[in-house]
Amino acid sequence: MKYTLGRLGLFLACMLVLVPVPLNLWVKLMLAVVVSFALQLVLLRKWRLEMIGQVDQAMARRRQEKDKLRAALAGDEAEGTDGDQASR
């Protein structure tokens, strides 16, 4: 969330810097997008890496849940618990 807000803040800061420049509004917007993108690569690197880590964790957790659900639907989980009970 803070990475997204940081990117938005960088865009707004770039736009504010370009307000006094005598250019078309669309040109100012495009220039602000390009400059803020370049700046975020350098200035927001740490936040971007944190966000990527969070997304990776969420994807791994969802993949595990998906595999668990598929195993349960295929009946693999039920067979595994029966086998454990039979060995006792």
MDTraj code that builds the backbone (N, CA, C; nanometers):
import mdtraj as md
import numpy as np

residues = "MET LYS TYR THR LEU GLY ARG LEU GLY LEU PHE LEU ALA CYS MET LEU VAL LEU VAL PRO VAL PRO LEU ASN LEU TRP VAL LYS LEU MET LEU ALA VAL VAL VAL SER PHE ALA LEU GLN LEU VAL LEU LEU ARG LYS TRP ARG LEU GLU MET ILE GLY GLN VAL ASP GLN ALA MET ALA ARG ARG ARG GLN GLU LYS ASP LYS LEU ARG ALA ALA LEU ALA GLY ASP GLU ALA GLU GLY THR ASP GLY ASP GLN ALA SER ARG".split()
xyz = np.array([
    [0.0823, -0.1195, 0.0000],
    [0.0000, 0.0000, 0.0000],
    [0.0871, 0.1264, 0.0000],
    [0.1945, 0.1243, 0.0809],
    [0.2768, 0.2446, 0.0864],
    [0.3540, 0.2647, -0.0438],
    [0.3840, 0.1550, -0.1148],
    [0.4507, 0.1682, -0.2447],
    [0.3582, 0.2391, -0.3432],
    [0.2332, 0.2005, -0.3458],
    [0.1354, 0.2631, -0.4357],
    [0.1186, 0.4109, -0.4015],
    [0.1080, 0.4398, -0.2727],
    [0.0948, 0.5798, -0.2310],
    [0.2220, 0.6582, -0.2623],
    [0.3371, 0.5933, -0.2501],
    [0.4632, 0.6581, -0.2848],
    [0.4697, 0.6927, -0.4329],
    [0.4243, 0.5989, -0.5164],
    [0.4231, 0.6264, -0.6612],
    [0.3274, 0.7398, -0.6941],
    [0.2120, 0.7383, -0.6304],
    [0.1151, 0.8457, -0.6539],
    [0.1721, 0.9797, -0.6071],
    [0.2386, 0.9795, -0.4924],
    [0.3005, 1.1020, -0.4412],
    [0.4094, 1.1544, -0.5342],
    [0.4894, 1.0637, -0.5881],
    [0.5930, 1.1061, -0.6833],
    [0.5301, 1.1680, -0.8083],
    [0.4240, 1.1057, -0.8577],
    [0.3557, 1.1605, -0.9754],
    [0.3022, 1.3001, -0.9460],
    [0.2362, 1.3151, -0.8311],
    [0.1804, 1.4467, -0.7968],
    [0.2905, 1.5512, -0.7789],
    [0.4029, 1.5114, -0.7195],
    [0.5149, 1.6052, -0.7027],
    [0.5691, 1.6476, -0.8390],
    [0.5831, 1.5516, -0.9296],
    [0.6307, 1.5856, -1.0649],
    [0.5313, 1.6766, -1.1355],
    [0.4047, 1.6501, -1.1166],
    [0.3013, 1.7326, -1.1802],
    [0.3047, 1.8748, -1.1240],
    [0.3232, 1.8872, -0.9929],
    [0.3298, 2.0197, -0.9316],
    [0.4507, 2.0983, -0.9817],
    [0.5607, 2.0292, -1.0033],
    [0.6805, 2.0970, -1.0556],
    [0.6540, 2.1478, -1.1975],
    [0.5732, 2.0739, -1.2735],
    [0.5461, 2.1110, -1.4126],
    [0.4323, 2.2117, -1.4303],
    [0.3614, 2.2448, -1.3248],
    [0.2477, 2.3382, -1.3361],
    [0.2888, 2.4722, -1.3974],
    [0.3970, 2.5358, -1.3534],
    [0.4309, 2.6664, -1.4108],
    [0.4900, 2.6595, -1.5530],
    [0.5242, 2.5407, -1.5989],
    [0.5836, 2.5274, -1.7323],
    [0.4750, 2.5472, -1.8382],
    [0.5014, 2.6314, -1.9378],
    [0.3984, 2.6603, -2.0397],
    [0.3890, 2.5496, -2.1463],
    [0.3274, 2.4393, -2.1084],
    [0.3061, 2.3282, -2.2009],
    [0.1591, 2.2874, -2.1981],
    [0.1202, 2.2096, -2.2959],
    [-0.0133, 2.1533, -2.3002],
    [-0.0318, 2.0625, -2.1778],
    [-0.1548, 2.0543, -2.1248],
    [-0.1830, 1.9724, -2.0071],
    [-0.1465, 1.8260, -2.0309],
    [-0.1792, 1.7735, -2.1489],
    [-0.1500, 1.6326, -2.1796],
    [0.0005, 1.6069, -2.1834],
    [0.0749, 1.7001, -2.2349],
    [0.2207, 1.6863, -2.2383],
    [0.2758, 1.6860, -2.0959],
    [0.2236, 1.7736, -2.0115],
    [0.2654, 1.7773, -1.8714],
    [0.2349, 1.6446, -1.8020],
    [0.1155, 1.5905, -1.8263],
    [0.0777, 1.4635, -1.7646],
    [0.1702, 1.3509, -1.8103],
    [0.1960, 1.3438, -1.9397],
    [0.2839, 1.2388, -1.9918],
    [0.4262, 1.2532, -1.9374],
    [0.4742, 1.3748, -1.9309],
    [0.6074, 1.3995, -1.8775],
    [0.6144, 1.3620, -1.7294],
    [0.5099, 1.3945, -1.6547],
    [0.5051, 1.3591, -1.5123],
    [0.5028, 1.2073, -1.4948],
    [0.4311, 1.1356, -1.5803],
    [0.4273, 0.9889, -1.5722],
    [0.5660, 0.9307, -1.5971],
    [0.6315, 0.9772, -1.7009],
    [0.7638, 0.9235, -1.7366],
    [0.8669, 0.9553, -1.6273],
    [0.8681, 1.0781, -1.5810],
    [0.9663, 1.1182, -1.4795],
    [0.9393, 1.0464, -1.3470],
    [0.8135, 1.0368, -1.3080],
    [0.7829, 0.9683, -1.1817],
    [0.8155, 0.8197, -1.1907],
    [0.7982, 0.7590, -1.3088],
    [0.8356, 0.6187, -1.3252],
    [0.9865, 0.6008, -1.3070],
    [1.0641, 0.6892, -1.3683],
    [1.2095, 0.6800, -1.3560],
    [1.2536, 0.7026, -1.2113],
    [1.1932, 0.7979, -1.1446],
    [1.2303, 0.8266, -1.0058],
    [1.1929, 0.7129, -0.9114],
    [1.0791, 0.6485, -0.9363],
    [1.0365, 0.5416, -0.8457],
    [1.1305, 0.4228, -0.8517],
    [1.1967, 0.4015, -0.9660],
    [1.2919, 0.2913, -0.9764],
    [1.4071, 0.3090, -0.8778],
    [1.4435, 0.4331, -0.8533],
    [1.5560, 0.4621, -0.7641],
    [1.5074, 0.4893, -0.6213],
    [1.4093, 0.5769, -0.6076],
    [1.3681, 0.6238, -0.4750],
    [1.2830, 0.5241, -0.3970],
    [1.2051, 0.4430, -0.4665],
    [1.1123, 0.3529, -0.3973],
    [1.1549, 0.2069, -0.4070],
    [1.2833, 0.1834, -0.4291],
    [1.3327, 0.0464, -0.4485],
    [1.3018, -0.0431, -0.3284],
    [1.3278, 0.0057, -0.2078],
    [1.3058, -0.0740, -0.0868],
    [1.1583, -0.1107, -0.0717],
    [1.0692, -0.0157, -0.0900],
    [0.9256, -0.0431, -0.0783],
    [0.8789, -0.1403, -0.1863],
    [0.9366, -0.1253, -0.3075],
    [0.8991, -0.2158, -0.4169],
    [0.9400, -0.3593, -0.3844],
    [1.0595, -0.3774, -0.3302],
    [1.1070, -0.5109, -0.2938],
    [1.0222, -0.5705, -0.1807],
    [0.9807, -0.4880, -0.0848],
    [0.8912, -0.5346, 0.0214],
    [0.7582, -0.5816, -0.0366],
    [0.7041, -0.5042, -0.1296],
    [0.5766, -0.5395, -0.1909],
    [0.5894, -0.6702, -0.2693],
    [0.7002, -0.6864, -0.3417],
    [0.7221, -0.8092, -0.4181],
    [0.7290, -0.9291, -0.3234],
    [0.7948, -0.9133, -0.2093],
    [0.8014, -1.0200, -0.1101],
    [0.6643, -1.0575, -0.0570],
    [0.5806, -0.9570, -0.0308],
    [0.4453, -0.9831, 0.0173],
    [0.3624, -1.0557, -0.0872],
    [0.3767, -1.0158, -0.2124],
    [0.3023, -1.0812, -0.3201],
    [0.3496, -1.2255, -0.3359],
    [0.4802, -1.2489, -0.3266],
    [0.5337, -1.3847, -0.3369],
    [0.4814, -1.4740, -0.2250],
    [0.4768, -1.4210, -0.1031],
    [0.4245, -1.4979, 0.0098],
    [0.2778, -1.5324, -0.0114],
    [0.2009, -1.4363, -0.0571],
    [0.0584, -1.4608, -0.0808],
    [0.0393, -1.5649, -0.1906],
    [0.1201, -1.5577, -0.2959],
    [0.1089, -1.6558, -0.4047],
    [0.1470, -1.7953, -0.3562],
    [0.2511, -1.8063, -0.2739],
    [0.2923, -1.9366, -0.2212],
    [0.1831, -1.9944, -0.1318],
    [0.1244, -1.9101, -0.0476],
    [0.0165, -1.9551, 0.0411],
    [-0.1037, -2.0021, -0.0404],
    [-0.1411, -1.9267, -0.1443],
    [-0.2540, -1.9659, -0.2284],
    [-0.2235, -2.0939, -0.3049],
    [-0.0999, -2.1102, -0.3492],
    [-0.0605, -2.2321, -0.4213],
    [-0.0717, -2.3534, -0.3292],
    [-0.0283, -2.3389, -0.2017],
    [-0.0393, -2.4481, -0.1059],
    [-0.1852, -2.4828, -0.0788],
    [-0.2684, -2.3809, -0.0609],
    [-0.4103, -2.4050, -0.0370],
    [-0.4750, -2.4727, -0.1571],
    [-0.4358, -2.4315, -0.2751],
    [-0.4893, -2.4902, -0.3981],
    [-0.4481, -2.6368, -0.4098],
    [-0.3215, -2.6660, -0.3814],
    [-0.2745, -2.8040, -0.3869],
    [-0.3458, -2.8901, -0.2834],
    [-0.3666, -2.8343, -0.1638],
    [-0.4357, -2.9061, -0.0576],
    [-0.5800, -2.9363, -0.0987],
    [-0.6456, -2.8382, -0.1589],
    [-0.7834, -2.8565, -0.2032],
    [-0.7916, -2.9600, -0.3147],
    [-0.6985, -2.9530, -0.4090],
    [-0.6977, -3.0529, -0.5172],
    [-0.6756, -3.1931, -0.4630],
    [-0.5863, -3.2061, -0.3656],
    [-0.5609, -3.3371, -0.3063],
    [-0.6852, -3.3880, -0.2340],
    [-0.7537, -3.2980, -0.1645],
    [-0.8752, -3.3382, -0.0932],
    [-0.9843, -3.3789, -0.1919],
    [-0.9973, -3.3068, -0.3001],
    [-1.0992, -3.3410, -0.3993],
    [-1.0663, -3.4707, -0.4726],
    [-0.9382, -3.4988, -0.4881],
    [-0.8977, -3.6217, -0.5559],
    [-0.9033, -3.7419, -0.4618],
    [-0.9182, -3.7177, -0.3330],
    [-0.9255, -3.8256, -0.2372],
    [-0.7901, -3.8658, -0.1825],
    [-0.6857, -3.7957, -0.2188],
    [-0.5518, -3.8295, -0.1713],
    [-0.5389, -3.8073, -0.0215],
    [-0.5995, -3.7020, 0.0278],
    [-0.5874, -3.6706, 0.1691],
    [-0.6592, -3.7759, 0.2540],
    [-0.7750, -3.8213, 0.2099],
    [-0.8498, -3.9218, 0.2852],
    [-0.7722, -4.0526, 0.2908],
    [-0.7069, -4.0908, 0.1819],
    [-0.6272, -4.2134, 0.1804],
    [-0.5080, -4.2011, 0.2731],
    [-0.4476, -4.0835, 0.2765],
    [-0.3318, -4.0627, 0.3629],
    [-0.3675, -4.0746, 0.5094],
    [-0.4831, -4.0246, 0.5499],
    [-0.5222, -4.0339, 0.6904],
    [-0.5645, -4.1756, 0.7248],
    [-0.6242, -4.2496, 0.6331],
    [-0.6607, -4.3888, 0.6570],
    [-0.5358, -4.4724, 0.6771],
    [-0.4340, -4.4473, 0.5988],
    [-0.3090, -4.5208, 0.6081],
    [-0.2419, -4.4973, 0.7423],
    [-0.2503, -4.3743, 0.7937],
    [-0.1903, -4.3445, 0.9220],
    [-0.2630, -4.4162, 1.0355],
    [-0.3948, -4.4226, 1.0264],
    [-0.4725, -4.4872, 1.1292],
    [-0.4528, -4.6386, 1.1263],
    [-0.4330, -4.6951, 1.0090],
    [-0.4150, -4.8386, 0.9968],
    [-0.2808, -4.8822, 1.0548],
    [-0.1817, -4.7973, 1.0510],
    [-0.0501, -4.8349, 1.1009],
    [-0.0432, -4.8280, 1.2530],
    [-0.1387, -4.7667, 1.3179],
    [-0.1371, -4.7536, 1.4647],
    [-0.1830, -4.8770, 1.5318],
])
top = md.Topology()
chain = top.add_chain()
for i, resn in enumerate(residues, 1):
    res = top.add_residue(resn, chain, resSeq=i)
    for name in ("N", "CA", "C"):
        top.add_atom(name, md.element.get_by_symbol(name[0]), res)
traj = md.Trajectory(xyz[None], top)
